[in-house]
């Protein structure tokens, strides 16, 4: 999807919590977020962090100047682990 | 239907390998054994990266969002197909003015409670509106897009939904797109 939109002449950036899977797709620009699947911009209701993630992501869109470029965002998950099929999603298994 | 503009050389090989893969994978997916089912999935092998330079300042750019969270407008949109083992490659356009907290989720493969508590975690239209009000971006596109991230039929997604969404963005003067895979 991202590849197609970019090919139509619209610059794109994506969020990823799974660098391995993301790199395989050769997206034009992406940012690495360390948040669990289901909450890619941070904790529900964490207005300031969501805004910071978005600002950083849009700055990455502006600043990345090589195809495939990426930026790792510094934020971490600051709430109880998310449960999925009876197990907690923990860093390293977020996607 | 608009034609594919990104590198499409992978499509023929993918389609050739998809049928045999699905024959073997379907019973495993039926048992929710996804690790075994996707072990031999014919992942597209891309060799190049598409690129469009950013030429417009963010402060005057019109931004569109694509989420893969399976969001839809109850009563207005048909939900995505949650039953099919092959997923769903259709899309739902969502107008910028839609109240996002009233959106519903049809996507069987992630924990919904976070997004249900705050849709901005996967579809941040409220936050983008705040950035627009602060002058950090030019504004939101009139239309944003939702797909269901679980879709094994990557070629159908790439040949129908992806160019259709791209063409609609082009027609609405979108300057940049943010993709939120879930």
Interface residues (C-beta under 8 A of the other chain):
Chain A: X1 X2 X3 X4 X5 X6 X7 X8 X9 X10 X11 X12 X13 X14 X15 X16 X24 X25 X26 X27 X28 X36 X37 X38 X39 X40 X41 X42 X43 X44 X45 X47 X50 X51 X54 X55 X57 X58 X59 X61 X62 X65 X67 X68 X82 X83 X84 X89
Chain B: X4 X5 X6 X7 X43 X44 X46 X47 X48 X49 X50 X51 X52 X53 X54 X58 X63 X64 X66 X110 X111 X112 X113 X114 X115 X117 X118 X120 X121 X122 X124 X127 X128 X130 X131 X136 X137 X147 X157 X158 X161 X162 X163 X165 X166 X167 X169 X170 X174 X175 X176 X177 X178 X179 X180 X181 X182
